[in-house]
Amino acid sequence: MRQFSASQLKDWLADAQRAKPVLLDVREPWEFETCRINGSISMPMRGIPARYHELRRDQDIVMVCHHGARSFQAGMFLEQMGFTSIINPQGGVAAWARDVDPTMPTY
């Protein structure tokens, strides 16, 4: 699983020449409602075993959680299921709020 910083993710999302990844937010619904990276889809970690078939195995998928631990675990599961391009940003949405969007609510 690849890892990179919130700033690197910001640069990727801003690059019009590059295909956009799926931003898969694995936090609980209340967390997702509190704050999220624009364009993220909510798929709480507990639901991934039942819903991972909704994702394409060959698409870039950026896993998102609060600090990066849950997203790392969910990403490992997806890799075991045959997904080939899983990315886990270091520090999760907390790092995004700190380094990219200081106006984002935090918790």
Buried (B, 14 or more C-beta within 10 A) or exposed (E): BEBBBBEEBBEBBEEEEEEEBBBBBBBBEEBBEBBBBEEBEBBBBEEBEEEBEEBEBEEBBBBBBBEBEBBBBBBBBBBEEEBEBBBBBBBBBBBBBEBBBEEBEEE
